[in-house]
């Protein structure tokens, strides 16, 4: 095999190589909704794994109430997400956020131009414009870098269990009840602090030969109760 490229050792300050953007809605102590963008997230079955600043308003709300909605914007919603990018629901604004230009904004929905929709199983609202929304409850909080005096207490990894999944009809797979068509779903992706969308499918994946139902999680049955 002909060698066409070589690696060079680098030390980037961040390793955000491309993950979906999530708008997390929670409820503030005064009962108003908070809406915050983040992108350190992935899913295993019906469990969501969220990495966030431990002292953020979203984390405080989640730890207090145990509830959230994970709203997934399409790439067309990038301008709305960007209107939230430099806002925080915490007052006074933490010094590290103040130094980076963040401002306190209590009305996140109004600022973004997005609209709340009542959820079915949790108090935080869903975002009407987001093609996918998942109502979830907190199962566990895992501090990151415990024992490291420089990092301890700064980041927390939250494990949430999904209770309801909502999808716009426009992205559902024709002829099915519970599937999303990956050719129609265009999630907003963040890579190194910039917004991107998905390109067209490249080559067929052999994994696609496994039916999605083979991965059915017991959490789906739990969501019925």
C-alpha positions in Angstrom: 0.0 0.0 0.0 1.4 3.4 -1.0 1.9 5.8 1.9 0.0 9.0 1.0 0.0 10.9 4.3 1.9 11.1 7.6 0.9 12.1 11.1 2.3 15.0 13.0 2.1 15.2 16.7 -0.1 18.2 17.8 -1.5 19.4 21.1 -4.9 21.1 20.4 -6.4 23.0 23.3 -9.8 21.2 22.7 -10.8 17.9 21.2 -14.2 18.8 19.9 -13.9 16.8 16.7 -17.5 16.8 15.8 -20.6 16.0 17.9 -24.3 16.8 17.6 -25.6 20.0 19.2 -28.2 19.6 21.9 -30.4 22.3 23.4 -31.1 21.2 27.0 -34.2 22.6 28.6 -34.5 22.6 32.3 -36.6 24.5 34.9 -35.1 27.3 37.0 -35.8 27.6 40.8 -38.4 30.4 40.0 -40.3 28.0 37.6 -39.1 29.6 34.4 -37.5 27.5 31.6 -33.8 27.5 30.9 -32.5 26.6 27.5 -28.8 25.9 26.9 -26.8 24.7 24.0 -24.1 22.0 24.4 -22.4 19.4 22.3 -20.5 17.0 24.6 -23.2 14.3 24.3 -23.8 10.8 23.1 -26.4 8.1 23.5 -26.3 4.4 24.4 -29.6 2.8 24.0 -32.1 5.1 25.7 -29.4 6.6 28.0 -27.9 10.0 27.3 -24.3 10.9 28.5 -23.8 14.6 28.9 -20.6 16.3 29.8 -21.1 19.8 31.2 -19.5 22.5 33.4 -20.4 21.5 36.9 -21.5 24.9 38.0 -23.7 25.8 35.0 -27.3 26.7 35.5 -28.4 23.7 33.5 -26.5 21.3 35.8 -27.8 23.0 38.9 -31.3 22.7 37.6 -30.9 19.0 36.6 -29.4 18.0 39.9 -32.2 19.8 41.7 -35.2 18.6 39.7 -33.8 15.4 38.0 -35.5 16.4 34.7 -34.6 17.8 31.3 -35.4 17.6 27.6 -32.7 17.0 25.1 -33.8 19.0 22.0 -31.8 18.2 18.8 -31.8 21.1 16.3 -31.4 20.6 12.6 -28.6 22.4 10.7 -31.2 25.0 9.6 -31.6 26.1 13.2 -27.9 27.2 13.6 -28.8 30.9 13.8 -31.2 30.3 16.7 -28.7 28.2 18.5 -26.0 30.8 18.0 -28.2 33.5 19.6 -27.9 31.4 22.8 -24.2 30.7 22.5 -22.9 33.5 24.7 -25.7 33.6 27.2 -26.0 32.1 30.7 -28.9 31.6 33.0 -26.6 32.1 36.0 -26.5 35.4 37.8 -24.1 36.9 38.6 -22.3 35.6 35.6 -19.4 33.4 36.7 -16.0 35.1 36.3 -14.7 32.6 33.7 -17.8 33.1 31.6 -17.7 36.9 32.0 -14.0 36.9 30.8 -15.1 35.1 27.7 -17.9 37.5 26.9 -21.0 35.8 28.3 -24.0 37.8 29.5 -26.9 36.9 31.8 -30.1 36.2 29.9 -33.2 35.0 31.8 -35.5 34.6 28.7 -33.7 32.0 26.7 -36.7 31.1 24.5 -37.3 34.7 23.6 -33.6 35.3 22.9 -33.4 32.3 20.6 -36.7 32.9 18.8 -37.7 29.3 19.6 -41.0 28.3 21.1 -41.7 26.0 24.1 -44.1 23.1 23.9 -45.4 21.3 27.0 -43.8 18.0 27.7 -45.7 14.8 28.7 -43.5 13.3 31.5 -41.3 16.1 32.7 -41.7 19.8 33.7 -39.2 21.3 31.2 -40.7 22.2 27.9 -39.7 20.8 24.5 -38.5 23.1 21.7 -41.2 23.1 19.0 -38.8 23.8 16.1 -36.3 21.0 17.0 -37.0 17.9 14.8 -36.1 15.6 17.7 -36.9 16.0 21.4 -36.3 13.5 24.2 -37.8 13.9 27.6 -35.4 12.5 30.2 -34.7 12.0 33.9 -31.4 12.0 35.7 -30.1 8.6 36.7 -26.5 9.5 37.9 -24.0 12.2 38.1 -20.3 11.3 37.7 -17.7 13.9 38.6 -14.8 14.0 36.1 -11.1 14.1 37.1 -11.7 13.3 40.7 -8.4 13.6 42.6 -6.9 16.0 40.1 -6.4 19.3 42.0 -6.5 21.4 38.8 -9.6 19.9 37.2 -11.7 18.4 40.0 -15.1 20.0 40.4 -15.1 21.7 37.1 -16.8 19.1 34.9 -19.6 16.6 35.6 -20.8 13.7 33.4 -24.6 13.3 33.7 -26.4 10.0 32.8 -30.0 10.6 31.9 -32.7 8.0 30.9 -35.0 8.9 28.1 -38.7 8.6 28.7 -40.2 10.0 25.6 -38.9 10.5 22.1 -40.7 13.0 19.8 -39.9 13.5 16.1 -41.3 15.8 13.3 -43.2 13.8 10.8 -40.9 15.2 8.1 -38.0 13.1 9.2 -39.8 9.8 9.9 -39.0 6.8 7.8 -42.0 6.1 5.5 -43.8 2.9 6.2 -42.6 2.5 9.7 -43.9 3.6 13.1 -40.8 4.1 15.2 -37.9 5.0 12.9 -36.2 8.1 11.7 -35.0 8.3 8.1 -31.3 9.2 8.2 -31.5 10.5 4.7 -34.0 13.1 5.9 -32.6 13.9 9.4 -29.9 16.7 9.2 -28.6 17.3 12.7 -26.6 20.4 13.6 -23.0 19.4 14.3 -20.3 21.3 16.2 -16.7 20.8 15.3 -14.0 23.0 16.9 -16.6 25.6 17.9 -18.0 25.9 14.3 -21.4 24.7 13.0 -21.7 22.1 10.3 -24.4 19.9 8.8 -24.2 16.4 7.5 -23.2 15.6 3.9 -24.8 12.9 1.8 -24.3 9.3 2.8 -21.0 7.9 1.5 -21.0 4.1 1.2 -23.5 1.7 2.7 -22.6 0.4 6.1 -22.6 -3.4 6.8 -23.9 -2.5 10.3 -27.2 -1.4 8.6 -27.9 -5.1 7.9 -28.6 -5.5 11.6 -32.2 -4.5 12.3 -32.6 -1.5 14.7 -34.9 -3.6 16.9 -31.9 -5.8 17.8 -30.7 -2.9 20.0 -34.0 -2.4 21.8 -33.3 -1.3 25.4 -35.3 -2.3 28.5 -35.6 1.5 29.1 -38.2 1.6 26.3 -40.5 -0.7 28.3 -39.8 1.4 31.4 -40.9 4.5 29.5 -44.4 3.1 29.2 -44.8 3.3 33.0 
